[in-house]
Amino acid sequence: MDLMIMVRRAHDPNPKSGARFAPGDLVRHRRYGYRGLVVALDQTCCASEDWYQSNNTQPKRGQPWYHVLVHGSQQITYAAQDSLTEEPDPAPVHHPLVEVFFSEYEGVRYVRNERPWELG
């Protein structure tokens, strides 16, 4: 199946997966306020138990978790779905990996390319 088709389908609400966001979506962190760009997602938290225990907030592990490129930095975060909201003011994200994983910006979201997420 073509990756673009998969990404567009993942962007549609899917009650089976429970994922609210898809690669290319612009988000804002509810607690920390940063803007970001979803580059990949896991259906549940895949981080180690040590990492999870060191996380200040410890959101539920059984929900979707997202790899997010943080606007205006070189940081990549791993955030739980309930920690994120849709970005109310869509604008381009400035991060050195945007051009690595995305082919274009469509004004409200990015188009994910075929390069697999290997950094997370």
N, CA, C and O atoms as a GROMACS GRO file, in nm:
protein
  480
    1MET      N    1   0.085  -0.119   0.000
    1MET     CA    2   0.000   0.000   0.000
    1MET      C    3   0.088   0.124   0.000
    1MET      O    4   0.190   0.128   0.069
    2ASP      N    5   0.050   0.222  -0.077
    2ASP     CA    6   0.122   0.347  -0.087
    2ASP      C    7   0.125   0.417   0.049
    2ASP      O    8   0.023   0.425   0.117
    3LEU      N    9   0.243   0.469   0.090
    3LEU     CA   10   0.258   0.534   0.220
    3LEU      C   11   0.165   0.655   0.232
    3LEU      O   12   0.110   0.678   0.339
    4MET      N   13   0.148   0.732   0.125
    4MET     CA   14   0.060   0.848   0.132
    4MET      C   15  -0.083   0.806   0.165
    4MET      O   16  -0.152   0.873   0.241
    5ILE      N   17  -0.128   0.696   0.108
    5ILE     CA   18  -0.262   0.646   0.138
    5ILE      C   19  -0.270   0.607   0.284
    5ILE      O   20  -0.368   0.639   0.352
    6MET      N   21  -0.167   0.538   0.334
    6MET     CA   22  -0.167   0.498   0.475
    6MET      C   23  -0.168   0.620   0.566
    6MET      O   24  -0.242   0.622   0.664
    7VAL      N   25  -0.088   0.722   0.533
    7VAL     CA   26  -0.082   0.842   0.617
    7VAL      C   27  -0.217   0.912   0.616
    7VAL      O   28  -0.266   0.953   0.721
    8ARG      N   29  -0.277   0.928   0.500
    8ARG     CA   30  -0.406   0.996   0.492
    8ARG      C   31  -0.513   0.917   0.567
    8ARG      O   32  -0.598   0.976   0.633
    9ARG      N   33  -0.511   0.785   0.558
    9ARG     CA   34  -0.608   0.705   0.632
    9ARG      C   35  -0.583   0.717   0.782
    9ARG      O   36  -0.678   0.724   0.860
   10ALA      N   37  -0.457   0.719   0.822
   10ALA     CA   38  -0.427   0.732   0.965
   10ALA      C   39  -0.473   0.867   1.017
   10ALA      O   40  -0.506   0.881   1.135
   11HIS      N   41  -0.476   0.968   0.930
   11HIS     CA   42  -0.519   1.102   0.971
   11HIS      C   43  -0.670   1.106   0.998
   11HIS      O   44  -0.716   1.185   1.080
   12ASP      N   45  -0.744   1.022   0.929
   12ASP     CA   46  -0.888   1.016   0.952
   12ASP      C   47  -0.914   0.955   1.089
   12ASP      O   48  -0.840   0.867   1.132
   13PRO      N   49  -1.018   1.001   1.158
   13PRO     CA   50  -1.049   0.940   1.288
   13PRO      C   51  -1.068   0.789   1.272
   13PRO      O   52  -1.142   0.743   1.184
   14ASN      N   53  -1.003   0.714   1.355
   14ASN     CA   54  -1.010   0.569   1.347
   14ASN      C   55  -1.041   0.515   1.486
   14ASN      O   56  -0.950   0.502   1.569
   15PRO      N   57  -1.167   0.483   1.512
   15PRO     CA   58  -1.203   0.437   1.646
   15PRO      C   59  -1.133   0.308   1.686
   15PRO      O   60  -1.117   0.281   1.805
   16LYS      N   61  -1.092   0.227   1.588
   16LYS     CA   62  -1.022   0.102   1.620
   16LYS      C   63  -0.886   0.128   1.683
   16LYS      O   64  -0.852   0.067   1.785
   17SER      N   65  -0.808   0.218   1.623
   17SER     CA   66  -0.673   0.243   1.674
   17SER      C   67  -0.674   0.340   1.791
   17SER      O   68  -0.588   0.332   1.878
   18GLY      N   69  -0.771   0.431   1.793
   18GLY     CA   70  -0.776   0.530   1.899
   18GLY      C   71  -0.681   0.646   1.879
   18GLY      O   72  -0.679   0.738   1.961
   19ALA      N   73  -0.603   0.645   1.772
   19ALA     CA   74  -0.508   0.754   1.748
   19ALA      C   75  -0.581   0.878   1.698
   19ALA      O   76  -0.658   0.870   1.602
   20ARG      N   77  -0.556   0.991   1.762
   20ARG     CA   78  -0.616   1.118   1.721
   20ARG      C   79  -0.530   1.192   1.620
   20ARG      O   80  -0.581   1.275   1.545
   21PHE      N   81  -0.401   1.161   1.618
   21PHE     CA   82  -0.308   1.232   1.531
   21PHE      C   83  -0.235   1.132   1.442
   21PHE      O   84  -0.228   1.013   1.471
   22ALA      N   85  -0.181   1.185   1.331
   22ALA     CA   86  -0.106   1.104   1.236
   22ALA      C   87   0.022   1.179   1.201
   22ALA      O   88   0.031   1.300   1.223
   23PRO      N   89   0.122   1.110   1.146
   23PRO     CA   90   0.241   1.180   1.099
   23PRO      C   91   0.202   1.294   1.004
   23PRO      O   92   0.123   1.276   0.912
   24GLY      N   93   0.260   1.409   1.030
   24GLY     CA   94   0.229   1.528   0.951
   24GLY      C   95   0.139   1.627   1.023
   24GLY      O   96   0.129   1.742   0.983
   25ASP      N   97   0.074   1.582   1.130
   25ASP     CA   98  -0.015   1.671   1.205
   25ASP      C   99   0.064   1.766   1.294
   25ASP      O  100   0.168   1.731   1.350
   26LEU      N  101   0.013   1.888   1.306
   26LEU     CA  102   0.070   1.988   1.395
   26LEU      C  103  -0.001   1.981   1.529
   26LEU      O  104  -0.124   1.977   1.534
   27VAL      N  105   0.076   1.978   1.636
   27VAL     CA  106   0.021   1.963   1.770
   27VAL      C  107   0.080   2.066   1.866
   27VAL      O  108   0.179   2.132   1.835
   28ARG      N  109   0.017   2.076   1.981
   28ARG     CA  110   0.069   2.160   2.090
   28ARG      C  111   0.061   2.077   2.218
   28ARG      O  112  -0.039   2.009   2.243
   29HIS      N  113   0.167   2.082   2.298
   29HIS     CA  114   0.169   2.009   2.424
   29HIS      C  115   0.086   2.086   2.526
   29HIS      O  116   0.107   2.205   2.548
   30ARG      N  117  -0.008   2.016   2.589
   30ARG     CA  118  -0.101   2.080   2.683
   30ARG      C  119  -0.030   2.140   2.804
   30ARG      O  120  -0.063   2.251   2.846
   31ARG      N  121   0.066   2.070   2.859
   31ARG     CA  122   0.132   2.116   2.983
   31ARG      C  123   0.248   2.212   2.955
   31ARG      O  124   0.261   2.314   3.022
   32TYR      N  125   0.331   2.178   2.857
   32TYR     CA  126   0.453   2.256   2.834
   32TYR      C  127   0.438   2.362   2.725
   32TYR      O  128   0.525   2.448   2.713
   33GLY      N  129   0.330   2.357   2.646
   33GLY     CA  130   0.300   2.464   2.552
   33GLY      C  131   0.379   2.466   2.422
   33GLY      O  132   0.355   2.554   2.339
   34TYR      N  133   0.471   2.373   2.402
   34TYR     CA  134   0.548   2.380   2.278
   34TYR      C  135   0.465   2.333   2.159
   34TYR      O  136   0.376   2.250   2.171
   35ARG      N  137   0.497   2.391   2.043
   35ARG     CA  138   0.439   2.348   1.915
   35ARG      C  139   0.525   2.237   1.859
   35ARG      O  140   0.646   2.233   1.881
   36GLY      N  141   0.462   2.146   1.786
   36GLY     CA  142   0.541   2.039   1.727
   36GLY      C  143   0.474   1.975   1.608
   36GLY      O  144   0.360   2.007   1.573
   37LEU      N  145   0.548   1.884   1.548
   37LEU     CA  146   0.507   1.812   1.429
   37LEU      C  147   0.520   1.663   1.455
   37LEU      O  148   0.628   1.615   1.487
   38VAL      N  149   0.410   1.589   1.442
   38VAL     CA  150   0.413   1.444   1.463
   38VAL      C  151   0.489   1.380   1.347
   38VAL      O  152   0.454   1.397   1.230
   39VAL      N  153   0.594   1.306   1.382
   39VAL     CA  154   0.672   1.238   1.279
   39VAL      C  155   0.643   1.088   1.276
   39VAL      O  156   0.657   1.023   1.172
   40ALA      N  157   0.601   1.032   1.390
   40ALA     CA  158   0.569   0.889   1.398
   40ALA      C  159   0.484   0.866   1.522
   40ALA      O  160   0.476   0.951   1.611
   41LEU      N  161   0.418   0.749   1.527
   41LEU     CA  162   0.338   0.717   1.645
   41LEU      C  163   0.350   0.570   1.679
   41LEU      O  164   0.378   0.486   1.593
   42ASP      N  165   0.327   0.541   1.805
   42ASP     CA  166   0.320   0.404   1.857
   42ASP      C  167   0.182   0.388   1.917
   42ASP      O  168   0.130   0.480   1.980
   43GLN      N  169   0.121   0.273   1.899
   43GLN     CA  170  -0.014   0.252   1.952
   43GLN      C  171  -0.017   0.250   2.105
   43GLN      O  172  -0.119   0.281   2.166
   44THR      N  173   0.095   0.214   2.166
   44THR     CA  174   0.113   0.221   2.311
   44THR      C  175   0.254   0.267   2.339
   44THR      O  176   0.338   0.267   2.248
   45CYS      N  177   0.283   0.305   2.461
   45CYS     CA  178   0.416   0.352   2.497
   45CYS      C  179   0.519   0.240   2.480
   45CYS      O  180   0.505   0.132   2.537
   46CYS      N  181   0.621   0.267   2.400
   46CYS     CA  182   0.727   0.168   2.374
   46CYS      C  183   0.856   0.202   2.447
   46CYS      O  184   0.957   0.135   2.427
   47ALA      N  185   0.853   0.303   2.531
   47ALA     CA  186   0.973   0.342   2.606
   47ALA      C  187   1.001   0.241   2.716
   47ALA      O  188   0.912   0.168   2.760
   48SER      N  189   1.125   0.238   2.760
   48SER     CA  190   1.164   0.147   2.868
   48SER      C  191   1.095   0.186   2.998
   48SER      O  192   1.050   0.300   3.013
   49GLU      N  193   1.088   0.094   3.088
   49GLU     CA  194   1.027   0.121   3.219
   49GLU      C  195   1.107   0.229   3.293
   49GLU      O  196   1.047   0.313   3.361
   50ASP      N  197   1.239   0.228   3.282
   50ASP     CA  198   1.322   0.330   3.347
   50ASP      C  199   1.287   0.470   3.293
   50ASP      O  200   1.272   0.564   3.371
   51TRP      N  201   1.275   0.482   3.160
   51TRP     CA  202   1.240   0.610   3.101
   51TRP      C  203   1.103   0.654   3.151
   51TRP      O  204   1.084   0.769   3.192
   52TYR      N  205   1.008   0.563   3.148
   52TYR     CA  206   0.871   0.596   3.189
   52TYR      C  207   0.867   0.641   3.335
   52TYR      O  208   0.800   0.740   3.366
   53GLN      N  209   0.937   0.572   3.424
   53GLN     CA  210   0.938   0.609   3.566
   53GLN      C  211   1.005   0.744   3.588
   53GLN      O  212   0.973   0.813   3.685
   54SER      N  213   1.098   0.782   3.500
   54SER     CA  214   1.165   0.911   3.516
   54SER      C  215   1.084   1.026   3.455
   54SER      O  216   1.118   1.143   3.475
   55ASN      N  217   0.978   0.995   3.381
   55ASN     CA  218   0.891   1.096   3.321
   55ASN      C  219   0.814   1.167   3.434
   55ASN      O  220   0.755   1.102   3.520
   56ASN      N  221   0.814   1.299   3.432
   56ASN     CA  222   0.750   1.377   3.538
   56ASN      C  223   0.600   1.350   3.552
   56ASN      O  224   0.548   1.351   3.664
   57THR      N  225   0.531   1.326   3.441
   57THR     CA  226   0.386   1.316   3.447
   57THR      C  227   0.332   1.174   3.441
   57THR      O  228   0.224   1.148   3.494
   58GLN      N  229   0.401   1.081   3.381
   58GLN     CA  230   0.363   0.941   3.367
   58GLN      C  231   0.219   0.920   3.317
   58GLN      O  232   0.137   0.859   3.386
   59PRO      N  233   0.187   0.971   3.197
   59PRO     CA  234   0.056   0.943   3.139
   59PRO      C  235   0.038   0.793   3.118
   59PRO      O  236   0.136   0.719   3.116
   60LYS      N  237  -0.084   0.748   3.102
   60LYS     CA  238  -0.110   0.605   3.082
   60LYS      C  239  -0.033   0.551   2.961
   60LYS      O  240  -0.030   0.613   2.855
   61ARG      N  241   0.027   0.435   2.981
   61ARG     CA  242   0.108   0.374   2.875
   61ARG      C  243   0.024   0.315   2.763
   61ARG      O  244   0.072   0.305   2.650
   62GLY      N  245  -0.101   0.276   2.790
   62GLY     CA  246  -0.182   0.204   2.693
   62GLY      C  247  -0.246   0.288   2.584
   62GLY      O  248  -0.319   0.234   2.501
   63GLN      N  249  -0.222   0.416   2.582
   63GLN     CA  250  -0.276   0.505   2.480
   63GLN      C  251  -0.172   0.528   2.370
   63GLN      O  252  -0.056   0.493   2.389
   64PRO      N  253  -0.211   0.585   2.255
   64PRO     CA  254  -0.110   0.618   2.153
   64PRO      C  255  -0.008   0.719   2.206
   64PRO      O  256  -0.042   0.809   2.283
   65TRP      N  257   0.116   0.701   2.164
   65TRP     CA  258   0.226   0.791   2.198
   65TRP      C  259   0.288   0.839   2.067
   65TRP      O  260   0.293   0.764   1.970
   66TYR      N  261   0.334   0.963   2.067
   66TYR     CA  262   0.379   1.028   1.944
   66TYR      C  263   0.523   1.079   1.956
   66TYR      O  264   0.563   1.132   2.060
   67HIS      N  265   0.598   1.060   1.848
   67HIS     CA  266   0.731   1.118   1.834
   67HIS      C  267   0.709   1.254   1.770
   67HIS      O  268   0.655   1.264   1.660
   68VAL      N  269   0.751   1.361   1.839
   68VAL     CA  270   0.718   1.496   1.797
   68VAL      C  271   0.846   1.578   1.778
   68VAL      O  272   0.930   1.585   1.868
   69LEU      N  273   0.859   1.641   1.660
   69LEU     CA  274   0.968   1.735   1.635
   69LEU      C  275   0.926   1.869   1.694
   69LEU      O  276   0.823   1.924   1.655
   70VAL      N  277   1.004   1.921   1.787
   70VAL     CA  278   0.968   2.044   1.858
   70VAL      C  279   1.013   2.166   1.778
   70VAL      O  280   1.131   2.180   1.744
   71HIS      N  281   0.917   2.253   1.749
   71HIS     CA  282   0.942   2.375   1.672
   71HIS      C  283   1.050   2.461   1.737
   71HIS      O  284   1.052   2.480   1.858
   72GLY      N  285   1.140   2.514   1.653
   72GLY     CA  286   1.241   2.608   1.699
   72GLY      C  287   1.353   2.546   1.780
   72GLY      O  288   1.423   2.616   1.853
   73SER      N  289   1.370   2.414   1.768
   73SER     CA  290   1.476   2.347   1.844
   73SER      C  291   1.525   2.226   1.765
   73SER      O  292   1.483   2.203   1.651
   74GLN      N  293   1.614   2.150   1.826
   74GLN     CA  294   1.658   2.023   1.769
   74GLN      C  295   1.599   1.907   1.849
   74GLN      O  296   1.637   1.792   1.829
   75GLN      N  297   1.509   1.938   1.938
   75GLN     CA  298   1.452   1.840   2.031
   75GLN      C  299   1.343   1.755   1.964
   75GLN      O  300   1.266   1.802   1.880
   76ILE      N  301   1.340   1.628   2.004
   76ILE     CA  302   1.235   1.535   1.966
   76ILE      C  303   1.176   1.484   2.097
   76ILE      O  304   1.250   1.438   2.184
   77THR      N  305   1.044   1.492   2.112
   77THR     CA  306   0.983   1.443   2.234
   77THR      C  307   0.900   1.319   2.205
   77THR      O  308   0.867   1.289   2.090
   78TYR      N  309   0.866   1.250   2.311
   78TYR     CA  310   0.780   1.132   2.304
   78TYR      C  311   0.665   1.161   2.397
   78TYR      O  312   0.679   1.156   2.519
   79ALA      N  313   0.549   1.193   2.338
   79ALA     CA  314   0.437   1.244   2.418
   79ALA      C  315   0.314   1.155   2.404
   79ALA      O  316   0.284   1.103   2.297
   80ALA      N  317   0.244   1.139   2.515
   80ALA     CA  318   0.119   1.063   2.518
   80ALA      C  319   0.008   1.143   2.451
   80ALA      O  320   0.010   1.266   2.450
   81GLN      N  321  -0.087   1.072   2.395
   81GLN     CA  322  -0.198   1.137   2.326
   81GLN      C  323  -0.271   1.238   2.413
   81GLN      O  324  -0.303   1.347   2.367
   82ASP      N  325  -0.297   1.204   2.540
   82ASP     CA  326  -0.372   1.298   2.623
   82ASP      C  327  -0.290   1.420   2.665
   82ASP      O  328  -0.342   1.512   2.728
   83SER      N  329  -0.161   1.421   2.629
   83SER     CA  330  -0.077   1.538   2.655
   83SER      C  331  -0.077   1.636   2.539
   83SER      O  332  -0.024   1.746   2.550
   84LEU      N  333  -0.137   1.597   2.426
   84LEU     CA  334  -0.132   1.678   2.304
   84LEU      C  335  -0.271   1.725   2.264
   84LEU      O  336  -0.372   1.660   2.292
   85THR      N  337  -0.273   1.838   2.196
   85THR     CA  338  -0.395   1.890   2.136
   85THR      C  339  -0.361   1.938   1.996
   85THR      O  340  -0.244   1.963   1.965
   86GLU      N  341  -0.460   1.951   1.912
   86GLU     CA  342  -0.439   2.002   1.777
   86GLU      C  343  -0.389   2.146   1.786
   86GLU      O  344  -0.440   2.225   1.865
   87GLU      N  345  -0.290   2.180   1.705
   87GLU     CA  346  -0.235   2.316   1.704
   87GLU      C  347  -0.341   2.412   1.651
   87GLU      O  348  -0.386   2.397   1.538
   88PRO      N  349  -0.381   2.512   1.732
   88PRO     CA  350  -0.487   2.603   1.689
   88PRO      C  351  -0.442   2.704   1.582
   88PRO      O  352  -0.525   2.756   1.508
   89ASP      N  353  -0.312   2.732   1.574
   89ASP     CA  354  -0.260   2.829   1.478
   89ASP      C  355  -0.155   2.763   1.389
   89ASP      O  356  -0.035   2.782   1.410
   90PRO      N  357  -0.198   2.685   1.290
   90PRO     CA  358  -0.102   2.613   1.205
   90PRO      C  359  -0.004   2.708   1.137
   90PRO      O  360  -0.042   2.812   1.083
   91ALA      N  361   0.122   2.669   1.142
   91ALA     CA  362   0.230   2.743   1.078
   91ALA      C  363   0.345   2.645   1.060
   91ALA      O  364   0.351   2.544   1.130
   92PRO      N  365   0.436   2.672   0.967
   92PRO     CA  366   0.548   2.580   0.946
   92PRO      C  367   0.628   2.558   1.075
   92PRO      O  368   0.642   2.647   1.158
   93VAL      N  369   0.681   2.437   1.088
   93VAL     CA  370   0.765   2.400   1.201
   93VAL      C  371   0.911   2.408   1.156
   93VAL      O  372   0.947   2.356   1.050
   94HIS      N  373   0.992   2.473   1.236
   94HIS     CA  374   1.135   2.484   1.207
   94HIS      C  375   1.209   2.384   1.295
   94HIS      O  376   1.220   2.402   1.416
   95HIS      N  377   1.260   2.280   1.231
   95HIS     CA  378   1.335   2.173   1.298
   95HIS      C  379   1.424   2.110   1.192
   95HIS      O  380   1.380   2.095   1.078
   96PRO      N  381   1.547   2.074   1.226
   96PRO     CA  382   1.639   2.020   1.123
   96PRO      C  383   1.593   1.889   1.058
   96PRO      O  384   1.643   1.855   0.951
   97LEU      N  385   1.500   1.816   1.119
   97LEU     CA  386   1.457   1.689   1.060
   97LEU      C  387   1.330   1.699   0.975
   97LEU      O  388   1.286   1.599   0.918
   98VAL      N  389   1.272   1.816   0.966
   98VAL     CA  390   1.150   1.831   0.886
   98VAL      C  391   1.175   1.785   0.743
   98VAL      O  392   1.098   1.706   0.689
   99GLU      N  393   1.282   1.833   0.680
   99GLU     CA  394   1.309   1.798   0.541
   99GLU      C  395   1.353   1.653   0.524
   99GLU      O  396   1.349   1.600   0.413
  100VAL      N  397   1.395   1.589   0.631
  100VAL     CA  398   1.435   1.448   0.625
  100VAL      C  399   1.312   1.358   0.615
  100VAL      O  400   1.315   1.259   0.542
  101PHE      N  401   1.205   1.391   0.687
  101PHE     CA  402   1.089   1.303   0.697
  101PHE      C  403   0.962   1.353   0.627
  101PHE      O  404   0.862   1.281   0.621
  102PHE      N  405   0.965   1.475   0.573
  102PHE     CA  406   0.846   1.531   0.510
  102PHE      C  407   0.880   1.590   0.373
  102PHE      O  408   0.986   1.648   0.354
  103SER      N  409   0.788   1.573   0.279
  103SER     CA  410   0.813   1.621   0.143
  103SER      C  411   0.755   1.759   0.115
  103SER      O  412   0.806   1.831   0.029
  104GLU      N  413   0.650   1.798   0.187
  104GLU     CA  414   0.593   1.931   0.166
  104GLU      C  415   0.502   1.970   0.282
  104GLU      O  416   0.460   1.887   0.362
  105TYR      N  417   0.474   2.101   0.287
  105TYR     CA  418   0.381   2.157   0.385
  105TYR      C  419   0.257   2.202   0.310
  105TYR      O  420   0.267   2.275   0.212
  106GLU      N  421   0.140   2.157   0.354
  106GLU     CA  422   0.014   2.187   0.286
  106GLU      C  423  -0.065   2.300   0.350
  106GLU      O  424  -0.183   2.316   0.321
  107GLY      N  425  -0.003   2.378   0.436
  107GLY     CA  426  -0.073   2.490   0.499
  107GLY      C  427  -0.132   2.460   0.634
  107GLY      O  428  -0.143   2.549   0.718
  108VAL      N  429  -0.172   2.334   0.658
  108VAL     CA  430  -0.225   2.295   0.790
  108VAL      C  431  -0.160   2.167   0.840
  108VAL      O  432  -0.175   2.131   0.957
  109ARG      N  433  -0.089   2.099   0.752
  109ARG     CA  434  -0.020   1.975   0.791
  109ARG      C  435   0.091   1.947   0.691
  109ARG      O  436   0.094   2.005   0.582
  110TYR      N  437   0.181   1.858   0.729
  110TYR     CA  438   0.291   1.818   0.643
  110TYR      C  439   0.261   1.683   0.577
  110TYR      O  440   0.183   1.603   0.629
  111VAL      N  441   0.323   1.660   0.462
  111VAL     CA  442   0.310   1.533   0.391
  111VAL      C  443   0.433   1.449   0.425
  111VAL      O  444   0.546   1.487   0.394
  112ARG      N  445   0.410   1.336   0.488
  112ARG     CA  446   0.517   1.244   0.531
  112ARG      C  447   0.573   1.173   0.409
  112ARG      O  448   0.497   1.130   0.322
  113ASN      N  449   0.706   1.161   0.401
  113ASN     CA  450   0.768   1.086   0.291
  113ASN      C  451   0.781   0.939   0.331
  113ASN      O  452   0.725   0.896   0.432
  114GLU      N  453   0.854   0.863   0.252
  114GLU     CA  454   0.863   0.718   0.276
  114GLU      C  455   0.978   0.676   0.366
  114GLU      O  456   0.994   0.558   0.394
  115ARG      N  457   1.058   0.770   0.412
  115ARG     CA  458   1.172   0.735   0.499
  115ARG      C  459   1.120   0.684   0.633
  115ARG      O  460   1.043   0.752   0.700
  116PRO      N  461   1.163   0.564   0.673
  116PRO     CA  462   1.115   0.509   0.801
  116PRO      C  463   1.170   0.587   0.922
  116PRO      O  464   1.280   0.640   0.918
  117TRP      N  465   1.090   0.590   1.025
  117TRP     CA  466   1.132   0.653   1.151
  117TRP      C  467   1.225   0.556   1.221
  117TRP      O  468   1.184   0.447   1.260
  118GLU      N  469   1.351   0.596   1.238
  118GLU     CA  470   1.451   0.508   1.299
  118GLU      C  471   1.518   0.570   1.419
  118GLU      O  472   1.600   0.506   1.485
  119LEU      N  473   1.486   0.694   1.450
  119LEU     CA  474   1.555   0.765   1.556
  119LEU      C  475   1.495   0.741   1.694
  119LEU      O  476   1.562   0.760   1.795
  120GLY      N  477   1.368   0.699   1.698
  120GLY     CA  478   1.296   0.690   1.825
  120GLY      C  479   1.318   0.571   1.899
  120GLY      O  480   1.261   0.554   2.007
   0.00000   0.00000   0.00000
